[in-house]
Amino acid sequence: MEQSTGQALRGKRVAVLMTDGVEQIEYTSPRSFLEQHGATVTLISPKAKGEQVQGFNHADKGDQFQVELNVRDASPGQFDALLLPGGVSNPDQLRLSKESIDFIRDFATEDKPIAAICHGPWTLIDAGVAKASHLTSWPSLQTDLRNAGAEWTDDEVVIDGKLITSRKPDDLPAFNDALKKALQIDAARADMGASS
């Protein structure tokens, strides 16, 4: 039975890993969607807690968002899923942050949902997650992802196990819904495990 808005993801915790240059709507849309369904969302960054992350609307500066947790102080055990928004320079900078790449890799190792959109999947290469995975992304990343051993297709949303990827802001409704479903499936499995 479908739970009402506000309750479906109650108790779920989602980490959003990002830094300057993030495509603003790819952060604000999933965050708002997840919070409306009861999830707790935390903005994690290589920047210090309390610092600002500069959002962008394509090439234009957008809003700033306050870092809620430094990635050095975060562990996948604190969260149920990881969200990786795009924007060109955001994932480019994250790829240079050892702590950020380790955080993504650890999420994959713990087999928790990872949702990456637009340029966000770029970081999956460095974390070793792209290899042998079926992914989509912003079209300019397809060669990089294929060279890293991924199967790339031009689809609105691609789900490969716990990995969810989308191409662009237009895909956000399907992307958000896929992340919600992944969290609900994980919750149902946890409930079944606890009751058996």
N, C-alpha and C positions, 0 to 999 in steps of 0.2 A: 504494500500500500504506500503510495506517495505521501511523504510528510509535507506539511504546509511550509510555505516560505518562512524562514526564520528559525526553523527547527531541524531541517534535513541534515545539516552539517554541525549541529551543536556538539561542542567538545572537540572538534577537529582543529588542528593547528597547522597553518600553512606558512612556510618561509618563502619570502620573495627576495632573491639575491640580485642586486643591481647596483650600479654606480652612475656617475655623470654620463649624460648622453642617452639615457634610457628613452625609448619611445613612450611618451606619457600615457597614452590611452591603453597601451599594453600592460601598464601597471594599474592604472586607476579602474579600468573596466573589470578585470578579474578580481581585484581587491574588493570593490563594491559588491560584485556578484556573490563572492564567497561570504562576505560579512552579512549580506542580506539573508543568506541561508544559515547563519549561525556560527560560521567558522571564525576563528581568531587568526588574524594575518599579521605577520611581523616583517618589517622591512629590514633586511640584513645587507651589509655592505662592507667592503674593505675599509671604508671610511669609518671614523670613530662615531660611537653613539652620540646623538645630538647634532652631528654635522648635517649639512644639507646635500641632497643629491639633486642635480640639475636635470629636469625633464625637458624633452623636446617634442614639438609637434612637427614631425619631419625635419626640415632644416632650421626651423624657428625655435628659439628658446621658449620653453613653457614654464610651468610652475616648479617650485622646489619642494622636496619632500624630506622630512627629518628621518635620519637613520635611527632605528630603534634598537639595533644590536649589531656590534662589530662581528664580522664573520669568525674572528679568532675566538670569540666567546660563545659561538653557536655550535651545536652538534645535531646531527640528524635525529638522534634519540628524542630531542625536544619537539619534533615536528612529525606530522603525518604525510606531508607532501611538500614538494619544492616547485616554485614557479620561477621561470627564467624569461623575463620580458626581453624584447629586442631593442631596436635603435642601433645604429652602426657602431658608435664608439663605446657604448656600454659593454657589450660582450668582448670587444677588442681589449678594453682595459681589464676586464675580469680574467681574461686569458693570461695576463701577466701577474696575476695575484695567486701565488701558490696556495694560500689558505682557501681561496674561493674554489679553485679547481679541486682541491682535496675534499671540500665540503660537497661538491657535486658528485665526485667519485664515491664518497662514503654513502651518499643517498642511494646511489645505484647499487652498491654492495649490500645495503640493508633492504633492497628490493621494495623501496617506497616509490609512490608515483612522482615522476618528474614531468612537468609541463613546460615546454619551451616554444616560443612563438617568434616568427620573423627572423631576426639575426640571432636570437637567443640560442638556437641549436649549435652555433659556432663553438660555444664553450664545451659542448659534449665531446668534441674531437679531442681536446686537451685532457679531458677527464677519462678518456678511453671508453666512453659510453656509445659513441657513434658506430664503432666497428660492429658489423653483422646486425645492425639495427635497421628497421624500415622507418624512414623519416621523411618529413617535408620541412620547408623553410622558405625564407625569402629566396627567389630564384637565383640570385647571384652567389649563394652559398652552395648550390648543388654540386659543383665540381669539387670544392673542398670536402664536402661530406662524402661524396663518392670515393674520392682519393683516400679518405680515412676508413673506407670499407663499408660504408652505409649503402643501403638501397634507398634511392631518393625518388619520390613521385610527387607530382604536382596535384595535390589534393587539399581540400579545405581543412581537414584534420586527419592525422594518421595516428593510430593507436597500435603500439607494438609492445605487448605486455604491459608494463607499468609506465611506459614512455609515451607521452602525448605531444605531438608537434603540429603547428599550424604555420601558414605562410605570411599572414599580414593582418592588419587591424580589421579588415572586412570579415575575417574568419572568427573574430572574437566570440560571437554567440555560440558557435559550435565548439570552439576551444573551451570556453567556460563550462559548457554543459558536460563535455567529456571529462574535465577535471572533477566536476561535482560527482559524476557517476563513478569515477575511479575511487574517490574518497568513500562513497557509499558502499561500494563493493568491498573495499578493505575493511570497513567497519563491520559489514555483515560477516566476513570471514573471521574477524577477531571475535565477534559474538558467538559464532559457531564453535570456534576453538575453545572459548571460555566455558561453554555449556557442555562440551563433550568430555 
